[in-house]
Amino acid sequence: MRVTIGRRTAVAAVLTAAGAAALTVAFAPAFSPAWAHGPTRQKVRESIEINAPQDKVWAAIRNFQDMSWLPPVTKTTGEKGNEVGATRQLTLTGGATVDEELYKYEPDMMSYSYRITKVDVKVLPVTNYSSTLTVSPAPDGKSKLEWAGAFYRGFPNNDPPPELSDEAAKTAVSGLYKTGLEALKKKIESGS
């Protein structure tokens, strides 16, 4: 009798384990990470070395209300200067606009952070975008200017169209940062 009870217990345990495994296999696609979420936060970090002291580089970027150093920007308007909560609207070549808000300003660290509050994804294929500009020392009296951003792609769901994909968002932001940093380097080093 003991052998029979032991066999029944062993058979029940095997069937329970097999049933759990079958359920896991049956429902795994619905709960797998590929199906459980949409886009992931993307990050871009670009930097450039500028042959000028930190103070001079900081002077060129420190005014949140002036982004004239960024080539696509034709006009900047805003309110509250460099106070946390300050806003600005960038008008781009072609007339599109980007609304931004300053959320951190640290002049002692030569750094500030802002977020985009409104942009058409056809202009910049991102959502939930924030970014930081920081000036730091570099060898031989030069400066390093870093522009770092984090954002989601322009399409919030799975299977985005190519122009609103993660890659499109990273390419657009990286290109914007490189263009801005190179223009600023040229402006500062030429003394204009």
Secondary structure, DSSP 8 states (H G I E B T S, - for coil): -HHHHHHHHHHHHHHHHHHHHHHHHHHHHHHSHHHH-----EEEEEEEEESS-HHHHHHHH--TT--TTSTTEEEEEEESTTSTT-EEEEEETTS-EEEEEEEEEEGGGTEEEEEEEE--TTTS-EEEEEEEEEEEE-GGG-EEEEEEEEEEES--SSS--GGGSHHHHHHHHHHHHHHHHHHHHHHHHHT-
